[in-house]
Amino acid sequence: MEFVQKILFNMHSFQWNVSRGTLRAEQKNRVSADFVESFGFL
């Protein structure tokens, strides 16, 4: 039972890290887009 819980916990934390990573990537893209727009490069 403990083994299964460990796997589920690892899967959950992995999923959370992936979603955090994609969130961070989206924020970076948004920031760079704002930066480009503010300087009128688009």
PDB file of N, H, CA, C and O in Angstrom:
ATOM      1  N   MET A   1       0.847  -1.201   0.000  1.00  0.00           N
ATOM      2  CA  MET A   1       0.000   0.000   0.000  1.00  0.00           C
ATOM      3  C   MET A   1       0.885   1.254   0.000  1.00  0.00           C
ATOM      4  O   MET A   1       0.603   2.216  -0.716  1.00  0.00           O
ATOM      5  N   GLU A   2       1.943   1.239   0.798  1.00  0.00           N
ATOM      6  H   GLU A   2       2.172   0.458   1.379  1.00  0.00           H
ATOM      7  CA  GLU A   2       2.837   2.395   0.882  1.00  0.00           C
ATOM      8  C   GLU A   2       3.505   2.645  -0.466  1.00  0.00           C
ATOM      9  O   GLU A   2       3.728   3.787  -0.868  1.00  0.00           O
ATOM     10  N   PHE A   3       3.818   1.542  -1.155  1.00  0.00           N
ATOM     11  H   PHE A   3       3.637   0.614  -0.829  1.00  0.00           H
ATOM     12  CA  PHE A   3       4.473   1.637  -2.463  1.00  0.00           C
ATOM     13  C   PHE A   3       3.573   2.353  -3.464  1.00  0.00           C
ATOM     14  O   PHE A   3       4.020   3.222  -4.213  1.00  0.00           O
ATOM     15  N   VAL A   4       2.304   1.975  -3.463  1.00  0.00           N
ATOM     16  H   VAL A   4       1.941   1.270  -2.855  1.00  0.00           H
ATOM     17  CA  VAL A   4       1.332   2.597  -4.381  1.00  0.00           C
ATOM     18  C   VAL A   4       1.193   4.086  -4.067  1.00  0.00           C
ATOM     19  O   VAL A   4       1.163   4.920  -4.972  1.00  0.00           O
ATOM     20  N   GLN A   5       1.108   4.409  -2.781  1.00  0.00           N
ATOM     21  H   GLN A   5       1.133   3.731  -2.045  1.00  0.00           H
ATOM     22  CA  GLN A   5       1.004   5.815  -2.376  1.00  0.00           C
ATOM     23  C   GLN A   5       2.210   6.609  -2.842  1.00  0.00           C
ATOM     24  O   GLN A   5       2.081   7.756  -3.269  1.00  0.00           O
ATOM     25  N   LYS A   6       3.397   5.990  -2.757  1.00  0.00           N
ATOM     26  H   LYS A   6       3.502   5.058  -2.409  1.00  0.00           H
ATOM     27  CA  LYS A   6       4.619   6.663  -3.188  1.00  0.00           C
ATOM     28  C   LYS A   6       4.561   6.973  -4.669  1.00  0.00           C
ATOM     29  O   LYS A   6       4.922   8.069  -5.098  1.00  0.00           O
ATOM     30  N   ILE A   7       4.100   5.994  -5.458  1.00  0.00           N
ATOM     31  H   ILE A   7       3.806   5.104  -5.109  1.00  0.00           H
ATOM     32  CA  ILE A   7       4.001   6.188  -6.913  1.00  0.00           C
ATOM     33  C   ILE A   7       3.012   7.308  -7.217  1.00  0.00           C
ATOM     34  O   ILE A   7       3.287   8.190  -8.031  1.00  0.00           O
ATOM     35  N   LEU A   8       1.857   7.262  -6.554  1.00  0.00           N
ATOM     36  H   LEU A   8       1.634   6.546  -5.893  1.00  0.00           H
ATOM     37  CA  LEU A   8       0.842   8.291  -6.790  1.00  0.00           C
ATOM     38  C   LEU A   8       1.366   9.673  -6.412  1.00  0.00           C
ATOM     39  O   LEU A   8       1.125  10.652  -7.117  1.00  0.00           O
ATOM     40  N   PHE A   9       2.086   9.741  -5.291  1.00  0.00           N
ATOM     41  H   PHE A   9       2.282   8.945  -4.718  1.00  0.00           H
ATOM     42  CA  PHE A   9       2.637  11.018  -4.849  1.00  0.00           C
ATOM     43  C   PHE A   9       3.660  11.542  -5.853  1.00  0.00           C
ATOM     44  O   PHE A   9       3.661  12.727  -6.186  1.00  0.00           O
ATOM     45  N   ASN A  10       4.537  10.644  -6.337  1.00  0.00           N
ATOM     46  H   ASN A  10       4.535   9.682  -6.066  1.00  0.00           H
ATOM     47  CA  ASN A  10       5.543  11.047  -7.323  1.00  0.00           C
ATOM     48  C   ASN A  10       4.885  11.512  -8.611  1.00  0.00           C
ATOM     49  O   ASN A  10       5.319  12.496  -9.209  1.00  0.00           O
ATOM     50  N   MET A  11       3.839  10.812  -9.044  1.00  0.00           N
ATOM     51  H   MET A  11       3.487  10.013  -8.558  1.00  0.00           H
ATOM     52  CA  MET A  11       3.124  11.218 -10.254  1.00  0.00           C
ATOM     53  C   MET A  11       2.508  12.594 -10.065  1.00  0.00           C
ATOM     54  O   MET A  11       2.556  13.441 -10.957  1.00  0.00           O
ATOM     55  N   HIS A  12       1.928  12.805  -8.885  1.00  0.00           N
ATOM     56  H   HIS A  12       1.890  12.118  -8.160  1.00  0.00           H
ATOM     57  CA  HIS A  12       1.281  14.082  -8.599  1.00  0.00           C
ATOM     58  C   HIS A  12       2.299  15.220  -8.588  1.00  0.00           C
ATOM     59  O   HIS A  12       2.059  16.277  -9.172  1.00  0.00           O
ATOM     60  N   SER A  13       3.437  15.003  -7.922  1.00  0.00           N
ATOM     61  H   SER A  13       3.632  14.144  -7.448  1.00  0.00           H
ATOM     62  CA  SER A  13       4.442  16.069  -7.850  1.00  0.00           C
ATOM     63  C   SER A  13       5.050  16.314  -9.220  1.00  0.00           C
ATOM     64  O   SER A  13       5.389  17.450  -9.554  1.00  0.00           O
ATOM     65  N   PHE A  14       5.194  15.251 -10.025  1.00  0.00           N
ATOM     66  H   PHE A  14       4.919  14.329  -9.754  1.00  0.00           H
ATOM     67  CA  PHE A  14       5.714  15.421 -11.379  1.00  0.00           C
ATOM     68  C   PHE A  14       4.741  16.257 -12.205  1.00  0.00           C
ATOM     69  O   PHE A  14       5.145  17.181 -12.911  1.00  0.00           O
ATOM     70  N   GLN A  15       3.456  15.922 -12.108  1.00  0.00           N
ATOM     71  H   GLN A  15       3.128  15.171 -11.534  1.00  0.00           H
ATOM     72  CA  GLN A  15       2.421  16.673 -12.826  1.00  0.00           C
ATOM     73  C   GLN A  15       2.440  18.137 -12.404  1.00  0.00           C
ATOM     74  O   GLN A  15       2.330  19.036 -13.237  1.00  0.00           O
ATOM     75  N   TRP A  16       2.582  18.365 -11.105  1.00  0.00           N
ATOM     76  H   TRP A  16       2.672  17.634 -10.428  1.00  0.00           H
ATOM     77  CA  TRP A  16       2.591  19.731 -10.569  1.00  0.00           C
ATOM     78  C   TRP A  16       3.793  20.493 -11.101  1.00  0.00           C
ATOM     79  O   TRP A  16       3.675  21.662 -11.467  1.00  0.00           O
ATOM     80  N   ASN A  17       4.965  19.831 -11.147  1.00  0.00           N
ATOM     81  H   ASN A  17       5.061  18.881 -10.850  1.00  0.00           H
ATOM     82  CA  ASN A  17       6.163  20.483 -11.669  1.00  0.00           C
ATOM     83  C   ASN A  17       6.003  20.813 -13.148  1.00  0.00           C
ATOM     84  O   ASN A  17       6.431  21.875 -13.601  1.00  0.00           O
ATOM     85  N   VAL A  18       5.386  19.901 -13.902  1.00  0.00           N
ATOM     86  H   VAL A  18       5.039  19.038 -13.535  1.00  0.00           H
ATOM     87  CA  VAL A  18       5.176  20.139 -15.333  1.00  0.00           C
ATOM     88  C   VAL A  18       4.250  21.327 -15.534  1.00  0.00           C
ATOM     89  O   VAL A  18       4.518  22.196 -16.365  1.00  0.00           O
ATOM     90  N   SER A  19       3.145  21.367 -14.763  1.00  0.00           N
ATOM     91  H   SER A  19       2.928  20.661 -14.088  1.00  0.00           H
ATOM     92  CA  SER A  19       2.218  22.485 -14.910  1.00  0.00           C
ATOM     93  C   SER A  19       2.866  23.789 -14.484  1.00  0.00           C
ATOM     94  O   SER A  19       2.604  24.840 -15.069  1.00  0.00           O
ATOM     95  N   ARG A  20       3.715  23.723 -13.463  1.00  0.00           N
ATOM     96  H   ARG A  20       3.928  22.869 -12.988  1.00  0.00           H
ATOM     97  CA  ARG A  20       4.446  24.936 -13.042  1.00  0.00           C
ATOM     98  C   ARG A  20       5.410  25.377 -14.137  1.00  0.00           C
ATOM     99  O   ARG A  20       5.555  26.569 -14.409  1.00  0.00           O
ATOM    100  N   GLY A  21       6.064  24.405 -14.761  1.00  0.00           N
ATOM    101  H   GLY A  21       5.946  23.436 -14.540  1.00  0.00           H
ATOM    102  CA  GLY A  21       7.007  24.720 -15.832  1.00  0.00           C
ATOM    103  C   GLY A  21       6.325  25.374 -17.013  1.00  0.00           C
ATOM    104  O   GLY A  21       6.837  26.343 -17.573  1.00  0.00           O
ATOM    105  N   THR A  22       5.142  24.839 -17.406  1.00  0.00           N
ATOM    106  H   THR A  22       4.726  24.051 -16.952  1.00  0.00           H
ATOM    107  CA  THR A  22       4.440  25.427 -18.542  1.00  0.00           C
ATOM    108  C   THR A  22       3.911  26.805 -18.167  1.00  0.00           C
ATOM    109  O   THR A  22       3.897  27.712 -18.999  1.00  0.00           O
ATOM    110  N   LEU A  23       3.476  26.968 -16.919  1.00  0.00           N
ATOM    111  H   LEU A  23       3.488  26.232 -16.243  1.00  0.00           H
ATOM    112  CA  LEU A  23       3.036  28.287 -16.454  1.00  0.00           C
ATOM    113  C   LEU A  23       4.176  29.286 -16.554  1.00  0.00           C
ATOM    114  O   LEU A  23       3.996  30.408 -17.029  1.00  0.00           O
ATOM    115  N   ARG A  24       5.344  28.872 -16.104  1.00  0.00           N
ATOM    116  H   ARG A  24       5.491  27.961 -15.719  1.00  0.00           H
ATOM    117  CA  ARG A  24       6.500  29.756 -16.123  1.00  0.00           C
ATOM    118  C   ARG A  24       6.860  30.132 -17.562  1.00  0.00           C
ATOM    119  O   ARG A  24       7.194  31.282 -17.846  1.00  0.00           O
ATOM    120  N   ALA A  25       6.788  29.150 -18.465  1.00  0.00           N
ATOM    121  H   ALA A  25       6.517  28.216 -18.234  1.00  0.00           H
ATOM    122  CA  ALA A  25       7.092  29.411 -19.876  1.00  0.00           C
ATOM    123  C   ALA A  25       6.090  30.403 -20.452  1.00  0.00           C
ATOM    124  O   ALA A  25       6.468  31.309 -21.196  1.00  0.00           O
ATOM    125  N   GLU A  26       4.807  30.236 -20.111  1.00  0.00           N
ATOM    126  H   GLU A  26       4.499  29.501 -19.507  1.00  0.00           H
ATOM    127  CA  GLU A  26       3.785  31.159 -20.607  1.00  0.00           C
ATOM    128  C   GLU A  26       4.039  32.563 -20.081  1.00  0.00           C
ATOM    129  O   GLU A  26       3.905  33.539 -20.819  1.00  0.00           O
ATOM    130  N   GLN A  27       4.405  32.671 -18.807  1.00  0.00           N
ATOM    131  H   GLN A  27       4.514  31.878 -18.207  1.00  0.00           H
ATOM    132  CA  GLN A  27       4.695  33.990 -18.227  1.00  0.00           C
ATOM    133  C   GLN A  27       5.862  34.642 -18.950  1.00  0.00           C
ATOM    134  O   GLN A  27       5.819  35.836 -19.248  1.00  0.00           O
ATOM    135  N   LYS A  28       6.916  33.861 -19.238  1.00  0.00           N
ATOM    136  H   LYS A  28       6.951  32.892 -18.996  1.00  0.00           H
ATOM    137  CA  LYS A  28       8.081  34.392 -19.940  1.00  0.00           C
ATOM    138  C   LYS A  28       7.679  34.905 -21.311  1.00  0.00           C
ATOM    139  O   LYS A  28       8.084  35.995 -21.716  1.00  0.00           O
ATOM    140  N   ASN A  29       6.876  34.115 -22.031  1.00  0.00           N
ATOM    141  H   ASN A  29       6.548  33.229 -21.702  1.00  0.00           H
ATOM    142  CA  ASN A  29       6.441  34.523 -23.367  1.00  0.00           C
ATOM    143  C   ASN A  29       5.610  35.796 -23.295  1.00  0.00           C
ATOM    144  O   ASN A  29       5.744  36.685 -24.136  1.00  0.00           O
ATOM    145  N   ARG A  30       4.750  35.876 -22.283  1.00  0.00           N
ATOM    146  H   ARG A  30       4.640  35.154 -21.600  1.00  0.00           H
ATOM    147  CA  ARG A  30       3.894  37.051 -22.127  1.00  0.00           C
ATOM    148  C   ARG A  30       4.753  38.271 -21.829  1.00  0.00           C
ATOM    149  O   ARG A  30       4.531  39.345 -22.388  1.00  0.00           O
ATOM    150  N   VAL A  31       5.733  38.105 -20.946  1.00  0.00           N
ATOM    151  H   VAL A  31       5.914  37.232 -20.491  1.00  0.00           H
ATOM    152  CA  VAL A  31       6.600  39.226 -20.583  1.00  0.00           C
ATOM    153  C   VAL A  31       7.383  39.697 -21.797  1.00  0.00           C
ATOM    154  O   VAL A  31       7.475  40.900 -22.044  1.00  0.00           O
ATOM    155  N   SER A  32       7.949  38.764 -22.559  1.00  0.00           N
ATOM    156  H   SER A  32       7.874  37.787 -22.358  1.00  0.00           H
ATOM    157  CA  SER A  32       8.729  39.166 -23.737  1.00  0.00           C
ATOM    158  C   SER A  32       7.823  39.813 -24.784  1.00  0.00           C
ATOM    159  O   SER A  32       8.246  40.744 -25.468  1.00  0.00           O
ATOM    160  N   ALA A  33       6.585  39.335 -24.919  1.00  0.00           N
ATOM    161  H   ALA A  33       6.241  38.578 -24.363  1.00  0.00           H
ATOM    162  CA  ALA A  33       5.645  39.939 -25.863  1.00  0.00           C
ATOM    163  C   ALA A  33       5.315  41.369 -25.442  1.00  0.00           C
ATOM    164  O   ALA A  33       5.275  42.275 -26.274  1.00  0.00           O
ATOM    165  N   ASP A  34       5.079  41.564 -24.138  1.00  0.00           N
ATOM    166  H   ASP A  34       5.111  40.828 -23.462  1.00  0.00           H
ATOM    167  CA  ASP A  34       4.818  42.908 -23.617  1.00  0.00           C
ATOM    168  C   ASP A  34       6.012  43.823 -23.870  1.00  0.00           C
ATOM    169  O   ASP A  34       5.857  44.983 -24.252  1.00  0.00           O
ATOM    170  N   PHE A  35       7.207  43.275 -23.647  1.00  0.00           N
ATOM    171  H   PHE A  35       7.333  42.333 -23.337  1.00  0.00           H
ATOM    172  CA  PHE A  35       8.433  44.039 -23.853  1.00  0.00           C
ATOM    173  C   PHE A  35       8.547  44.476 -25.309  1.00  0.00           C
ATOM    174  O   PHE A  35       8.831  45.638 -25.600  1.00  0.00           O
ATOM    175  N   VAL A  36       8.323  43.526 -26.223  1.00  0.00           N
ATOM    176  H   VAL A  36       8.093  42.582 -25.987  1.00  0.00           H
ATOM    177  CA  VAL A  36       8.419  43.822 -27.658  1.00  0.00           C
ATOM    178  C   VAL A  36       7.367  44.857 -28.040  1.00  0.00           C
ATOM    179  O   VAL A  36       7.658  45.798 -28.778  1.00  0.00           O
ATOM    180  N   GLU A  37       6.147  44.684 -27.540  1.00  0.00           N
ATOM    181  H   GLU A  37       5.911  43.920 -26.941  1.00  0.00           H
ATOM    182  CA  GLU A  37       5.070  45.628 -27.885  1.00  0.00           C
ATOM    183  C   GLU A  37       5.387  47.022 -27.370  1.00  0.00           C
ATOM    184  O   GLU A  37       5.144  48.010 -28.063  1.00  0.00           O
ATOM    185  N   SER A  38       5.926  47.109 -26.164  1.00  0.00           N
ATOM    186  H   SER A  38       6.123  46.306 -25.602  1.00  0.00           H
ATOM    187  CA  SER A  38       6.176  48.423 -25.576  1.00  0.00           C
ATOM    188  C   SER A  38       7.242  49.180 -26.361  1.00  0.00           C
ATOM    189  O   SER A  38       7.271  50.410 -26.352  1.00  0.00           O
ATOM    190  N   PHE A  39       8.124  48.433 -27.046  1.00  0.00           N
ATOM    191  H   PHE A  39       8.100  47.433 -27.053  1.00  0.00           H
ATOM    192  CA  PHE A  39       9.136  49.111 -27.849  1.00  0.00           C
ATOM    193  C   PHE A  39       8.738  49.218 -29.320  1.00  0.00           C
ATOM    194  O   PHE A  39       9.489  49.738 -30.146  1.00  0.00           O
ATOM    195  N   GLY A  40       7.534  48.712 -29.633  1.00  0.00           N
ATOM    196  H   GLY A  40       6.924  48.290 -28.962  1.00  0.00           H
ATOM    197  CA  GLY A  40       7.003  48.869 -30.977  1.00  0.00           C
ATOM    198  C   GLY A  40       7.727  48.071 -32.051  1.00  0.00           C
ATOM    199  O   GLY A  40       7.831  48.517 -33.193  1.00  0.00           O
ATOM    200  N   PHE A  41       8.233  46.882 -31.686  1.00  0.00           N
ATOM    201  H   PHE A  41       8.148  46.520 -30.758  1.00  0.00           H
ATOM    202  CA  PHE A  41       8.935  46.060 -32.676  1.00  0.00           C
ATOM    203  C   PHE A  41       7.964  45.217 -33.494  1.00  0.00           C
ATOM    204  O   PHE A  41       8.348  44.669 -34.527  1.00  0.00           O
ATOM    205  N   LEU A  42       6.704  45.102 -33.049  1.00  0.00           N
ATOM    206  H   LEU A  42       6.392  45.547 -32.210  1.00  0.00           H
ATOM    207  CA  LEU A  42       5.768  44.195 -33.722  1.00  0.00           C
ATOM    208  C   LEU A  42       5.175  44.832 -34.975  1.00  0.00           C
ATOM    209  O   LEU A  42       4.367  44.206 -35.662  1.00  0.00           O
TER     210      LEU A  42
END
